[in-house]
Amino acid sequence: MAYCGKCGNQIPDGDLFCSKCGAKIGGSAAAPASALAVANQDNRYSVILTSVPDDKKGGVIQVLRMEARCGVTEAKNMINTVPCTVKSNLSKNSADALAANLTAAGADASSTT
C-alpha cells in the first residue's frame, strides 16, 4: 500500500485518488508519499470508540459511514460491541480528526498509538 503525499492517508493499491483528501495518486504528486510513510511508520494511530449513548447512535453511524468508510451493518456492529477499534494505522492528524468527529456526534472516542 502507498500513502497520500498530501495528507498521509493509507491508499489501497490501484486507487487513483486519496479517499481522505481527494489528491491524485501517482506521478509527481505522490512522490513524497514514500518519505511521509517512512517518517510516520513508527507513529501510527488508532481510533477507539468507547461508548455511544442510545440517543446518539444515528449521528455516530453517519460519522462512521462518512469518515471511516463503513457500511451501515459494520457501523452498527461497532456501536454494539464498544469498546472497539474504528480504524487503525492512521496519521496523528487523521486519527485526531476522526475521534473529534465521533465525539462531536456524541460518542466517547479517542486516538491512541
Secondary structure, DSSP 8 states (H G I E B T S, - for coil): -EE-TTT--EE-TT-SB-TTT--B-SGGGGTHHHHHHHHHTT--EEEEEEE--GGGHHHHHHHHHHHS---HHHHHHHHHT-SEEEEEEE-HHHHHHHHHHHHHTT-EEEEE-
